[in-house]
Amino acid sequence: MLATELGFQLARISGSHHIYTHPLGTSLRERFPRPLNLQEGANGKAKAYQVRSMLEMAEAVGVIPPASEDKSL
């Protein structure tokens, strides 16, 4: 799963919600006050807004480089 590949660790499961934290999470709390929440959508994949949130968090801790602002690629 991409979340674990990016260093997120499963903290708990509450119903269909899988809650993840990141070891570098203390630097995320001001920008992202809640942990990462992933839940399966109707197509069996994580919901798009949750994936975007995960990628923003991964960028914020420096796990992946910032996305290019140039969307013409």
PQR file of N, CA, C, O and H, with PARSE charges and radii, in Angstrom:
ATOM      1  N   MET A   1       0.839  -1.171   0.000 -0.4000 1.5000
ATOM      2  CA  MET A   1       0.000   0.000   0.000 -0.0000 2.0000
ATOM      3  C   MET A   1       0.890   1.242   0.000  0.5500 1.7000
ATOM      4  O   MET A   1       1.913   1.288   0.682 -0.5500 1.4000
ATOM      5  N   LEU A   2       0.490   2.226  -0.761 -0.4000 1.5000
ATOM      6  CA  LEU A   2       1.285   3.447  -0.918 -0.0000 2.0000
ATOM      7  C   LEU A   2       1.521   4.152   0.409  0.5500 1.7000
ATOM      8  O   LEU A   2       2.616   4.665   0.641 -0.5500 1.4000
ATOM      9  H   LEU A   2      -0.342   2.188  -1.315  0.4000 1.0000
ATOM     10  N   ALA A   3       0.536   4.191   1.271 -0.4000 1.5000
ATOM     11  CA  ALA A   3       0.693   4.880   2.552 -0.0000 2.0000
ATOM     12  C   ALA A   3       1.866   4.306   3.345  0.5500 1.7000
ATOM     13  O   ALA A   3       2.674   5.062   3.884 -0.5500 1.4000
ATOM     14  H   ALA A   3      -0.353   3.774   1.082  0.4000 1.0000
ATOM     15  N   THR A   4       1.967   2.993   3.422 -0.4000 1.5000
ATOM     16  CA  THR A   4       3.062   2.389   4.174 -0.0000 2.0000
ATOM     17  C   THR A   4       4.395   2.575   3.451  0.5500 1.7000
ATOM     18  O   THR A   4       5.433   2.700   4.100 -0.5500 1.4000
ATOM     19  H   THR A   4       1.310   2.378   2.984  0.4000 1.0000
ATOM     20  N   GLU A   5       4.382   2.595   2.134 -0.4000 1.5000
ATOM     21  CA  GLU A   5       5.607   2.846   1.374 -0.0000 2.0000
ATOM     22  C   GLU A   5       6.135   4.262   1.635  0.5500 1.7000
ATOM     23  O   GLU A   5       7.341   4.500   1.568 -0.5500 1.4000
ATOM     24  H   GLU A   5       3.539   2.493   1.606  0.4000 1.0000
ATOM     25  N   LEU A   6       5.234   5.191   1.929 -0.4000 1.5000
ATOM     26  CA  LEU A   6       5.621   6.574   2.219 -0.0000 2.0000
ATOM     27  C   LEU A   6       5.963   6.774   3.687  0.5500 1.7000
ATOM     28  O   LEU A   6       6.274   7.890   4.104 -0.5500 1.4000
ATOM     29  H   LEU A   6       4.255   4.997   1.983  0.4000 1.0000
ATOM     30  N   GLY A   7       5.909   5.703   4.476 -0.4000 1.5000
ATOM     31  CA  GLY A   7       6.305   5.773   5.875 -0.0000 2.0000
ATOM     32  C   GLY A   7       5.167   5.919   6.864  0.5500 1.7000
ATOM     33  O   GLY A   7       5.406   6.000   8.069 -0.5500 1.4000
ATOM     34  H   GLY A   7       5.656   4.797   4.137  0.4000 1.0000
ATOM     35  N   PHE A   8       3.942   5.955   6.385 -0.4000 1.5000
ATOM     36  CA  PHE A   8       2.800   6.037   7.305 -0.0000 2.0000
ATOM     37  C   PHE A   8       2.610   4.690   7.979  0.5500 1.7000
ATOM     38  O   PHE A   8       2.830   3.641   7.374 -0.5500 1.4000
ATOM     39  H   PHE A   8       3.747   5.889   5.406  0.4000 1.0000
ATOM     40  N   GLN A   9       2.199   4.733   9.241 -0.4000 1.5000
ATOM     41  CA  GLN A   9       2.001   3.511  10.014 -0.0000 2.0000
ATOM     42  C   GLN A   9       0.549   3.438  10.471  0.5500 1.7000
ATOM     43  O   GLN A   9      -0.012   4.426  10.946 -0.5500 1.4000
ATOM     44  H   GLN A   9       2.020   5.585   9.733  0.4000 1.0000
ATOM     45  N   LEU A  10      -0.048   2.273  10.324 -0.4000 1.5000
ATOM     46  CA  LEU A  10      -1.427   2.079  10.746 -0.0000 2.0000
ATOM     47  C   LEU A  10      -1.502   2.213  12.258  0.5500 1.7000
ATOM     48  O   LEU A  10      -0.875   1.448  12.992 -0.5500 1.4000
ATOM     49  H   LEU A  10       0.408   1.471   9.937  0.4000 1.0000
ATOM     50  N   ALA A  11      -2.274   3.192  12.719 -0.4000 1.5000
ATOM     51  CA  ALA A  11      -2.426   3.419  14.155 -0.0000 2.0000
ATOM     52  C   ALA A  11      -3.625   2.661  14.707  0.5500 1.7000
ATOM     53  O   ALA A  11      -3.561   2.074  15.787 -0.5500 1.4000
ATOM     54  H   ALA A  11      -2.784   3.813  12.123  0.4000 1.0000
ATOM     55  N   ARG A  12      -4.722   2.681  13.950 -0.4000 1.5000
ATOM     56  CA  ARG A  12      -5.921   1.980  14.400 -0.0000 2.0000
ATOM     57  C   ARG A  12      -6.916   1.879  13.252  0.5500 1.7000
ATOM     58  O   ARG A  12      -6.795   2.566  12.238 -0.5500 1.4000
ATOM     59  H   ARG A  12      -4.774   3.158  13.073  0.4000 1.0000
ATOM     60  N   ILE A  13      -7.890   1.017  13.435 -0.4000 1.5000
ATOM     61  CA  ILE A  13      -8.994   0.877  12.491 -0.0000 2.0000
ATOM     62  C   ILE A  13     -10.277   1.117  13.268  0.5500 1.7000
ATOM     63  O   ILE A  13     -10.501   0.525  14.324 -0.5500 1.4000
ATOM     64  H   ILE A  13      -7.988   0.459  14.259  0.4000 1.0000
ATOM     65  N   SER A  14     -11.108   1.984  12.736 -0.4000 1.5000
ATOM     66  CA  SER A  14     -12.391   2.283  13.357 -0.0000 2.0000
ATOM     67  C   SER A  14     -13.467   2.118  12.282  0.5500 1.7000
ATOM     68  O   SER A  14     -13.699   3.027  11.484 -0.5500 1.4000
ATOM     69  H   SER A  14     -10.927   2.465  11.878  0.4000 1.0000
ATOM     70  N   GLY A  15     -14.103   0.984  12.266 -0.4000 1.5000
ATOM     71  CA  GLY A  15     -15.069   0.687  11.212 -0.0000 2.0000
ATOM     72  C   GLY A  15     -14.352   0.568   9.884  0.5500 1.7000
ATOM     73  O   GLY A  15     -13.433  -0.239   9.744 -0.5500 1.4000
ATOM     74  H   GLY A  15     -13.914   0.246  12.914  0.4000 1.0000
ATOM     75  N   SER A  16     -14.762   1.365   8.905 -0.4000 1.5000
ATOM     76  CA  SER A  16     -14.107   1.334   7.596 -0.0000 2.0000
ATOM     77  C   SER A  16     -12.951   2.322   7.507  0.5500 1.7000
ATOM     78  O   SER A  16     -12.284   2.404   6.475 -0.5500 1.4000
ATOM     79  H   SER A  16     -15.509   2.021   9.020  0.4000 1.0000
ATOM     80  N   HIS A  17     -12.709   3.073   8.578 -0.4000 1.5000
ATOM     81  CA  HIS A  17     -11.657   4.087   8.576 -0.0000 2.0000
ATOM     82  C   HIS A  17     -10.339   3.487   9.066  0.5500 1.7000
ATOM     83  O   HIS A  17     -10.264   2.921  10.157 -0.5500 1.4000
ATOM     84  H   HIS A  17     -13.251   3.007   9.416  0.4000 1.0000
ATOM     85  N   HIS A  18      -9.310   3.624   8.240 -0.4000 1.5000
ATOM     86  CA  HIS A  18      -7.966   3.198   8.610 -0.0000 2.0000
ATOM     87  C   HIS A  18      -7.190   4.474   8.920  0.5500 1.7000
ATOM     88  O   HIS A  18      -6.982   5.310   8.041 -0.5500 1.4000
ATOM     89  H   HIS A  18      -9.372   4.084   7.354  0.4000 1.0000
ATOM     90  N   ILE A  19      -6.765   4.619  10.167 -0.4000 1.5000
ATOM     91  CA  ILE A  19      -6.109   5.831  10.633 -0.0000 2.0000
ATOM     92  C   ILE A  19      -4.600   5.584  10.669  0.5500 1.7000
ATOM     93  O   ILE A  19      -4.120   4.647  11.306 -0.5500 1.4000
ATOM     94  H   ILE A  19      -6.933   3.939  10.881  0.4000 1.0000
ATOM     95  N   TYR A  20      -3.866   6.455   9.965 -0.4000 1.5000
ATOM     96  CA  TYR A  20      -2.419   6.325   9.871 -0.0000 2.0000
ATOM     97  C   TYR A  20      -1.728   7.529  10.497  0.5500 1.7000
ATOM     98  O   TYR A  20      -2.251   8.643  10.470 -0.5500 1.4000
ATOM     99  H   TYR A  20      -4.256   7.217   9.447  0.4000 1.0000
ATOM    100  N   THR A  21      -0.559   7.294  11.056 -0.4000 1.5000
ATOM    101  CA  THR A  21       0.292   8.369  11.553 -0.0000 2.0000
ATOM    102  C   THR A  21       1.634   8.245  10.833  0.5500 1.7000
ATOM    103  O   THR A  21       1.913   7.241  10.178 -0.5500 1.4000
ATOM    104  H   THR A  21      -0.134   6.389  11.078  0.4000 1.0000
ATOM    105  N   HIS A  22       2.445   9.271  10.966 -0.4000 1.5000
ATOM    106  CA  HIS A  22       3.778   9.255  10.363 -0.0000 2.0000
ATOM    107  C   HIS A  22       4.788   9.568  11.451  0.5500 1.7000
ATOM    108  O   HIS A  22       4.528  10.439  12.281 -0.5500 1.4000
ATOM    109  H   HIS A  22       2.218  10.087  11.498  0.4000 1.0000
ATOM    110  N   PRO A  23       5.939   8.887  11.483 -0.5600 1.5000
ATOM    111  CA  PRO A  23       6.947   9.143  12.512  0.2800 2.0000
ATOM    112  C   PRO A  23       7.401  10.606  12.542  0.5500 1.7000
ATOM    113  O   PRO A  23       7.811  11.106  13.589 -0.5500 1.4000
ATOM    114  N   LEU A  24       7.330  11.279  11.416 -0.4000 1.5000
ATOM    115  CA  LEU A  24       7.710  12.691  11.362 -0.0000 2.0000
ATOM    116  C   LEU A  24       6.493  13.588  11.566  0.5500 1.7000
ATOM    117  O   LEU A  24       6.520  14.769  11.220 -0.5500 1.4000
ATOM    118  H   LEU A  24       6.997  10.872  10.565  0.4000 1.0000
ATOM    119  N   GLY A  25       5.445  13.032  12.120 -0.4000 1.5000
ATOM    120  CA  GLY A  25       4.164  13.703  12.257 -0.0000 2.0000
ATOM    121  C   GLY A  25       4.153  14.944  13.116  0.5500 1.7000
ATOM    122  O   GLY A  25       3.275  15.790  12.945 -0.5500 1.4000
ATOM    123  H   GLY A  25       5.424  12.072  12.402  0.4000 1.0000
ATOM    124  N   THR A  26       5.097  15.090  14.038 -0.4000 1.5000
ATOM    125  CA  THR A  26       5.085  16.286  14.879 -0.0000 2.0000
ATOM    126  C   THR A  26       5.246  17.540  14.043  0.5500 1.7000
ATOM    127  O   THR A  26       4.749  18.601  14.420 -0.5500 1.4000
ATOM    128  H   THR A  26       5.810  14.402  14.176  0.4000 1.0000
ATOM    129  N   SER A  27       5.929  17.437  12.918 -0.4000 1.5000
ATOM    130  CA  SER A  27       6.074  18.599  12.039 -0.0000 2.0000
ATOM    131  C   SER A  27       4.823  18.833  11.197  0.5500 1.7000
ATOM    132  O   SER A  27       4.711  19.864  10.535 -0.5500 1.4000
ATOM    133  H   SER A  27       6.333  16.575  12.612  0.4000 1.0000
ATOM    134  N   LEU A  28       3.894  17.901  11.214 -0.4000 1.5000
ATOM    135  CA  LEU A  28       2.663  18.010  10.428 -0.0000 2.0000
ATOM    136  C   LEU A  28       1.493  18.584  11.215  0.5500 1.7000
ATOM    137  O   LEU A  28       0.531  19.065  10.616 -0.5500 1.4000
ATOM    138  H   LEU A  28       3.985  17.063  11.752  0.4000 1.0000
ATOM    139  N   ARG A  29       1.551  18.546  12.530 -0.4000 1.5000
ATOM    140  CA  ARG A  29       0.367  18.845  13.339 -0.0000 2.0000
ATOM    141  C   ARG A  29      -0.207  20.231  13.124  0.5500 1.7000
ATOM    142  O   ARG A  29      -1.425  20.402  13.173 -0.5500 1.4000
ATOM    143  H   ARG A  29       2.333  18.155  13.017  0.4000 1.0000
ATOM    144  N   GLU A  30       0.632  21.218  12.889 -0.4000 1.5000
ATOM    145  CA  GLU A  30       0.100  22.562  12.686 -0.0000 2.0000
ATOM    146  C   GLU A  30      -0.652  22.660  11.361  0.5500 1.7000
ATOM    147  O   GLU A  30      -1.726  23.257  11.288 -0.5500 1.4000
ATOM    148  H   GLU A  30       1.621  21.078  12.849  0.4000 1.0000
ATOM    149  N   ARG A  31      -0.083  22.074  10.326 -0.4000 1.5000
ATOM    150  CA  ARG A  31      -0.713  22.135   9.003 -0.0000 2.0000
ATOM    151  C   ARG A  31      -1.827  21.103   8.835  0.5500 1.7000
ATOM    152  O   ARG A  31      -2.841  21.374   8.192 -0.5500 1.4000
ATOM    153  H   ARG A  31       0.789  21.589  10.385  0.4000 1.0000
ATOM    154  N   PHE A  32      -1.630  19.921   9.416 -0.4000 1.5000
ATOM    155  CA  PHE A  32      -2.603  18.828   9.334 -0.0000 2.0000
ATOM    156  C   PHE A  32      -2.916  18.366  10.760  0.5500 1.7000
ATOM    157  O   PHE A  32      -2.272  17.445  11.261 -0.5500 1.4000
ATOM    158  H   PHE A  32      -0.806  19.701   9.938  0.4000 1.0000
ATOM    159  N   PRO A  33      -3.895  18.994  11.417 -0.5600 1.5000
ATOM    160  CA  PRO A  33      -4.154  18.660  12.825  0.2800 2.0000
ATOM    161  C   PRO A  33      -4.705  17.260  13.062  0.5500 1.7000
ATOM    162  O   PRO A  33      -4.683  16.770  14.191 -0.5500 1.4000
ATOM    163  N   ARG A  34      -5.195  16.615  12.019 -0.4000 1.5000
ATOM    164  CA  ARG A  34      -5.733  15.261  12.170 -0.0000 2.0000
ATOM    165  C   ARG A  34      -4.833  14.254  11.473  0.5500 1.7000
ATOM    166  O   ARG A  34      -4.172  14.591  10.491 -0.5500 1.4000
ATOM    167  H   ARG A  34      -5.214  17.012  11.102  0.4000 1.0000
ATOM    168  N   PRO A  35      -4.800  13.011  11.974 -0.5600 1.5000
ATOM    169  CA  PRO A  35      -4.000  11.992  11.295  0.2800 2.0000
ATOM    170  C   PRO A  35      -4.622  11.626   9.951  0.5500 1.7000
ATOM    171  O   PRO A  35      -5.756  12.003   9.653 -0.5500 1.4000
ATOM    172  N   LEU A  36      -3.874  10.897   9.159 -0.4000 1.5000
ATOM    173  CA  LEU A  36      -4.350  10.456   7.850 -0.0000 2.0000
ATOM    174  C   LEU A  36      -5.454   9.423   8.019  0.5500 1.7000
ATOM    175  O   LEU A  36      -5.295   8.452   8.758 -0.5500 1.4000
ATOM    176  H   LEU A  36      -2.953  10.591   9.401  0.4000 1.0000
ATOM    177  N   ASN A  37      -6.564   9.633   7.338 -0.4000 1.5000
ATOM    178  CA  ASN A  37      -7.706   8.735   7.379 -0.0000 2.0000
ATOM    179  C   ASN A  37      -7.944   8.228   5.959  0.5500 1.7000
ATOM    180  O   ASN A  37      -8.219   9.015   5.054 -0.5500 1.4000
ATOM    181  H   ASN A  37      -6.693  10.422   6.738  0.4000 1.0000
ATOM    182  N   LEU A  38      -7.840   6.935   5.768 -0.4000 1.5000
ATOM    183  CA  LEU A  38      -8.129   6.330   4.467 -0.0000 2.0000
ATOM    184  C   LEU A  38      -9.293   5.377   4.627  0.5500 1.7000
ATOM    185  O   LEU A  38      -9.362   4.608   5.586 -0.5500 1.4000
ATOM    186  H   LEU A  38      -7.616   6.295   6.503  0.4000 1.0000
ATOM    187  N   GLN A  39     -10.207   5.441   3.674 -0.4000 1.5000
ATOM    188  CA  GLN A  39     -11.315   4.504   3.689 -0.0000 2.0000
ATOM    189  C   GLN A  39     -11.642   4.114   2.258  0.5500 1.7000
ATOM    190  O   GLN A  39     -11.505   4.907   1.327 -0.5500 1.4000
ATOM    191  H   GLN A  39     -10.151   6.066   2.895  0.4000 1.0000
ATOM    192  N   GLU A  40     -12.070   2.895   2.114 -0.4000 1.5000
ATOM    193  CA  GLU A  40     -12.345   2.346   0.794 -0.0000 2.0000
ATOM    194  C   GLU A  40     -13.591   2.978   0.187  0.5500 1.7000
ATOM    195  O   GLU A  40     -14.638   3.056   0.828 -0.5500 1.4000
ATOM    196  H   GLU A  40     -12.181   2.251   2.871  0.4000 1.0000
ATOM    197  N   GLY A  41     -13.462   3.430  -1.063 -0.4000 1.5000
ATOM    198  CA  GLY A  41     -14.597   3.990  -1.778 -0.0000 2.0000
ATOM    199  C   GLY A  41     -15.402   2.900  -2.475  0.5500 1.7000
ATOM    200  O   GLY A  41     -15.129   1.712  -2.304 -0.5500 1.4000
ATOM    201  H   GLY A  41     -12.611   3.366  -1.584  0.4000 1.0000
ATOM    202  N   ALA A  42     -16.380   3.303  -3.248 -0.4000 1.5000
ATOM    203  CA  ALA A  42     -17.266   2.353  -3.934 -0.0000 2.0000
ATOM    204  C   ALA A  42     -16.513   1.470  -4.924  0.5500 1.7000
ATOM    205  O   ALA A  42     -16.924   0.338  -5.178 -0.5500 1.4000
ATOM    206  H   ALA A  42     -16.602   4.268  -3.387  0.4000 1.0000
ATOM    207  N   ASN A  43     -15.408   1.978  -5.489 -0.4000 1.5000
ATOM    208  CA  ASN A  43     -14.643   1.225  -6.484 -0.0000 2.0000
ATOM    209  C   ASN A  43     -13.570   0.338  -5.856  0.5500 1.7000
ATOM    210  O   ASN A  43     -12.786  -0.287  -6.571 -0.5500 1.4000
ATOM    211  H   ASN A  43     -15.074   2.898  -5.283  0.4000 1.0000
ATOM    212  N   GLY A  44     -13.532   0.279  -4.531 -0.4000 1.5000
ATOM    213  CA  GLY A  44     -12.542  -0.547  -3.853 -0.0000 2.0000
ATOM    214  C   GLY A  44     -11.216   0.152  -3.620  0.5500 1.7000
ATOM    215  O   GLY A  44     -10.289  -0.447  -3.074 -0.5500 1.4000
ATOM    216  H   GLY A  44     -14.169   0.786  -3.951  0.4000 1.0000
ATOM    217  N   LYS A  45     -11.110   1.399  -4.021 -0.4000 1.5000
ATOM    218  CA  LYS A  45      -9.885   2.179  -3.847 -0.0000 2.0000
ATOM    219  C   LYS A  45     -10.134   3.286  -2.841  0.5500 1.7000
ATOM    220  O   LYS A  45     -11.281   3.612  -2.537 -0.5500 1.4000
ATOM    221  H   LYS A  45     -11.863   1.886  -4.464  0.4000 1.0000
ATOM    222  N   ALA A  46      -9.059   3.861  -2.326 -0.4000 1.5000
ATOM    223  CA  ALA A  46      -9.195   4.977  -1.388 -0.0000 2.0000
ATOM    224  C   ALA A  46      -9.851   6.153  -2.092  0.5500 1.7000
ATOM    225  O   ALA A  46      -9.721   6.323  -3.305 -0.5500 1.4000
ATOM    226  H   ALA A  46      -8.127   3.596  -2.573  0.4000 1.0000
ATOM    227  N   LYS A  47     -10.548   6.949  -1.324 -0.4000 1.5000
ATOM    228  CA  LYS A  47     -11.222   8.117  -1.884 -0.0000 2.0000
ATOM    229  C   LYS A  47     -10.179   9.132  -2.343  0.5500 1.7000
ATOM    230  O   LYS A  47      -9.141   9.302  -1.703 -0.5500 1.4000
ATOM    231  H   LYS A  47     -10.653   6.811  -0.339  0.4000 1.0000
ATOM    232  N   ALA A  48     -10.464   9.799  -3.447 -0.4000 1.5000
ATOM    233  CA  ALA A  48      -9.497  10.698  -4.082 -0.0000 2.0000
ATOM    234  C   ALA A  48      -9.038  11.810  -3.152  0.5500 1.7000
ATOM    235  O   ALA A  48      -7.847  12.118  -3.117 -0.5500 1.4000
ATOM    236  H   ALA A  48     -11.307   9.661  -3.966  0.4000 1.0000
ATOM    237  N   TYR A  49      -9.942  12.419  -2.401 -0.4000 1.5000
ATOM    238  CA  TYR A  49      -9.537  13.519  -1.528 -0.0000 2.0000
ATOM    239  C   TYR A  49      -8.623  13.029  -0.413  0.5500 1.7000
ATOM    240  O   TYR A  49      -7.780  13.786   0.068 -0.5500 1.4000
ATOM    241  H   TYR A  49     -10.910  12.168  -2.429  0.4000 1.0000
ATOM    242  N   GLN A  50      -8.776  11.779   0.004 -0.4000 1.5000
ATOM    243  CA  GLN A  50      -7.909  11.225   1.034 -0.0000 2.0000
ATOM    244  C   GLN A  50      -6.521  10.935   0.471  0.5500 1.7000
ATOM    245  O   GLN A  50      -5.522  11.113   1.168 -0.5500 1.4000
ATOM    246  H   GLN A  50      -9.461  11.164  -0.386  0.4000 1.0000
ATOM    247  N   VAL A  51      -6.450  10.494  -0.770 -0.4000 1.5000
ATOM    248  CA  VAL A  51      -5.154  10.261  -1.416 -0.0000 2.0000
ATOM    249  C   VAL A  51      -4.423  11.589  -1.589  0.5500 1.7000
ATOM    250  O   VAL A  51      -3.220  11.673  -1.342 -0.5500 1.4000
ATOM    251  H   VAL A  51      -7.262  10.350  -1.336  0.4000 1.0000
ATOM    252  N   ARG A  52      -5.149  12.627  -2.013 -0.4000 1.5000
ATOM    253  CA  ARG A  52      -4.521  13.957  -2.129 -0.0000 2.0000
ATOM    254  C   ARG A  52      -3.969  14.422  -0.783  0.5500 1.7000
ATOM    255  O   ARG A  52      -2.868  14.969  -0.717 -0.5500 1.4000
ATOM    256  H   ARG A  52      -6.126  12.558  -2.213  0.4000 1.0000
ATOM    257  N   SER A  53      -4.721  14.207   0.274 -0.4000 1.5000
ATOM    258  CA  SER A  53      -4.272  14.579   1.609 -0.0000 2.0000
ATOM    259  C   SER A  53      -3.003  13.821   1.990  0.5500 1.7000
ATOM    260  O   SER A  53      -2.075  14.401   2.553 -0.5500 1.4000
ATOM    261  H   SER A  53      -5.615  13.762   0.220  0.4000 1.0000
ATOM    262  N   MET A  54      -2.966  12.522   1.682 -0.4000 1.5000
ATOM    263  CA  MET A  54      -1.790  11.710   1.986 -0.0000 2.0000
ATOM    264  C   MET A  54      -0.558  12.247   1.245  0.5500 1.7000
ATOM    265  O   MET A  54       0.525  12.344   1.823 -0.5500 1.4000
ATOM    266  H   MET A  54      -3.720  12.052   1.224  0.4000 1.0000
ATOM    267  N   LEU A  55      -0.727  12.592  -0.026 -0.4000 1.5000
ATOM    268  CA  LEU A  55       0.395  13.105  -0.809 -0.0000 2.0000
ATOM    269  C   LEU A  55       0.851  14.472  -0.293  0.5500 1.7000
ATOM    270  O   LEU A  55       2.049  14.754  -0.270 -0.5500 1.4000
ATOM    271  H   LEU A  55      -1.607  12.513  -0.495  0.4000 1.0000
ATOM    272  N   GLU A  56      -0.085  15.314   0.118 -0.4000 1.5000
ATOM    273  CA  GLU A  56       0.281  16.608   0.705 -0.0000 2.0000
ATOM    274  C   GLU A  56       1.071  16.408   1.996  0.5500 1.7000
ATOM    275  O   GLU A  56       2.051  17.113   2.237 -0.5500 1.4000
ATOM    276  H   GLU A  56      -1.058  15.084   0.099  0.4000 1.0000
ATOM    277  N   MET A  57       0.654  15.461   2.819 -0.4000 1.5000
ATOM    278  CA  MET A  57       1.369  15.168   4.064 -0.0000 2.0000
ATOM    279  C   MET A  57       2.767  14.638   3.768  0.5500 1.7000
ATOM    280  O   MET A  57       3.732  15.037   4.421 -0.5500 1.4000
ATOM    281  H   MET A  57      -0.142  14.889   2.623  0.4000 1.0000
ATOM    282  N   ALA A  58       2.884  13.740   2.784 -0.4000 1.5000
ATOM    283  CA  ALA A  58       4.184  13.176   2.424 -0.0000 2.0000
ATOM    284  C   ALA A  58       5.121  14.265   1.909  0.5500 1.7000
ATOM    285  O   ALA A  58       6.316  14.238   2.199 -0.5500 1.4000
ATOM    286  H   ALA A  58       2.101  13.416   2.254  0.4000 1.0000
ATOM    287  N   GLU A  59       4.592  15.218   1.150 -0.4000 1.5000
ATOM    288  CA  GLU A  59       5.397  16.356   0.692 -0.0000 2.0000
ATOM    289  C   GLU A  59       5.838  17.205   1.874  0.5500 1.7000
ATOM    290  O   GLU A  59       6.987  17.645   1.925 -0.5500 1.4000
ATOM    291  H   GLU A  59       3.621  15.240   0.914  0.4000 1.0000
ATOM    292  N   ALA A  60       4.945  17.438   2.820 -0.4000 1.5000
ATOM    293  CA  ALA A  60       5.236  18.303   3.961 -0.0000 2.0000
ATOM    294  C   ALA A  60       6.366  17.760   4.830  0.5500 1.7000
ATOM    295  O   ALA A  60       7.136  18.539   5.391 -0.5500 1.4000
ATOM    296  H   ALA A  60       4.012  17.080   2.778  0.4000 1.0000
ATOM    297  N   VAL A  61       6.479  16.437   4.952 -0.4000 1.5000
ATOM    298  CA  VAL A  61       7.564  15.867   5.757 -0.0000 2.0000
ATOM    299  C   VAL A  61       8.800  15.573   4.925  0.5500 1.7000
ATOM    300  O   VAL A  61       9.815  15.129   5.461 -0.5500 1.4000
ATOM    301  H   VAL A  61       5.853  15.804   4.496  0.4000 1.0000
ATOM    302  N   GLY A  62       8.727  15.815   3.621 -0.4000 1.5000
ATOM    303  CA  GLY A  62       9.893  15.635   2.759 -0.0000 2.0000
ATOM    304  C   GLY A  62      10.103  14.231   2.256  0.5500 1.7000
ATOM    305  O   GLY A  62      11.191  13.907   1.781 -0.5500 1.4000
ATOM    306  H   GLY A  62       7.903  16.175   3.185  0.4000 1.0000
ATOM    307  N   VAL A  63       9.092  13.384   2.345 -0.4000 1.5000
ATOM    308  CA  VAL A  63       9.214  12.002   1.871 -0.0000 2.0000
ATOM    309  C   VAL A  63       9.205  11.954   0.349  0.5500 1.7000
ATOM    310  O   VAL A  63       9.894  11.134  -0.258 -0.5500 1.4000
ATOM    311  H   VAL A  63       8.207  13.647   2.731  0.4000 1.0000
ATOM    312  N   ILE A  64       8.423  12.836  -0.261 -0.4000 1.5000
ATOM    313  CA  ILE A  64       8.398  12.955  -1.717 -0.0000 2.0000
ATOM    314  C   ILE A  64       8.623  14.415  -2.079  0.5500 1.7000
ATOM    315  O   ILE A  64       8.290  15.304  -1.295 -0.5500 1.4000
ATOM    316  H   ILE A  64       7.863  13.502   0.232  0.4000 1.0000
ATOM    317  N   PRO A  65       9.183  14.674  -3.251 -0.5600 1.5000
ATOM    318  CA  PRO A  65       9.414  16.069  -3.644  0.2800 2.0000
ATOM    319  C   PRO A  65       8.092  16.785  -3.912  0.5500 1.7000
ATOM    320  O   PRO A  65       7.100  16.146  -4.261 -0.5500 1.4000
ATOM    321  N   PRO A  66       8.074  18.093  -3.752 -0.5600 1.5000
ATOM    322  CA  PRO A  66       6.849  18.850  -4.029  0.2800 2.0000
ATOM    323  C   PRO A  66       6.388  18.634  -5.468  0.5500 1.7000
ATOM    324  O   PRO A  66       7.201  18.526  -6.386 -0.5500 1.4000
ATOM    325  N   ALA A  67       5.080  18.574  -5.644 -0.4000 1.5000
ATOM    326  CA  ALA A  67       4.513  18.417  -6.987 -0.0000 2.0000
ATOM    327  C   ALA A  67       4.801  19.667  -7.792  0.5500 1.7000
ATOM    328  O   ALA A  67       4.823  20.776  -7.258 -0.5500 1.4000
ATOM    329  H   ALA A  67       4.420  18.662  -4.898  0.4000 1.0000
ATOM    330  N   SER A  68       5.019  19.479  -9.060 -0.4000 1.5000
ATOM    331  CA  SER A  68       5.282  20.600  -9.946 -0.0000 2.0000
ATOM    332  C   SER A  68       4.033  21.445 -10.092  0.5500 1.7000
ATOM    333  O   SER A  68       2.928  20.913 -10.203 -0.5500 1.4000
ATOM    334  H   SER A  68       5.002  18.578  -9.494  0.4000 1.0000
ATOM    335  N   GLU A  69       4.200  22.755 -10.093 -0.4000 1.5000
ATOM    336  CA  GLU A  69       3.070  23.660 -10.302 -0.0000 2.0000
ATOM    337  C   GLU A  69       2.642  23.686 -11.755  0.5500 1.7000
ATOM    338  O   GLU A  69       1.528  24.108 -12.068 -0.5500 1.4000
ATOM    339  H   GLU A  69       5.097  23.187 -10.003  0.4000 1.0000
ATOM    340  N   ASP A  70       3.521  23.236 -12.654 -0.4000 1.5000
ATOM    341  CA  ASP A  70       3.236  23.233 -14.083 -0.0000 2.0000
ATOM    342  C   ASP A  70       2.386  22.019 -14.421  0.5500 1.7000
ATOM    343  O   ASP A  70       2.895  20.898 -14.439 -0.5500 1.4000
ATOM    344  H   ASP A  70       4.425  22.894 -12.400  0.4000 1.0000
ATOM    345  N   LYS A  71       1.115  22.216 -14.686 -0.4000 1.5000
ATOM    346  CA  LYS A  71       0.184  21.116 -14.962 -0.0000 2.0000
ATOM    347  C   LYS A  71       0.114  20.769 -16.435  0.5500 1.7000
ATOM    348  O   LYS A  71      -0.728  19.965 -16.834 -0.5500 1.4000
ATOM    349  H   LYS A  71       0.701  23.126 -14.671  0.4000 1.0000
ATOM    350  N   SER A  72       0.991  21.362 -17.266 -0.4000 1.5000
ATOM    351  CA  SER A  72       0.944  21.113 -18.712 -0.0000 2.0000
ATOM    352  C   SER A  72       1.635  19.829 -19.118  0.5500 1.7000
ATOM    353  O   SER A  72       1.564  19.441 -20.284 -0.5500 1.4000
ATOM    354  H   SER A  72       1.675  22.015 -16.941  0.4000 1.0000
ATOM    355  N   LEU A  73       2.300  19.160 -18.197 -0.4000 1.5000
ATOM    356  CA  LEU A  73       3.027  17.931 -18.512 -0.0000 2.0000
ATOM    357  C   LEU A  73       2.129  16.776 -18.757  0.5500 1.7000
ATOM    358  O   LEU A  73       2.603  15.674 -19.034 -0.5500 1.4000
ATOM    359  H   LEU A  73       2.358  19.475 -17.250  0.4000 1.0000
TER
END
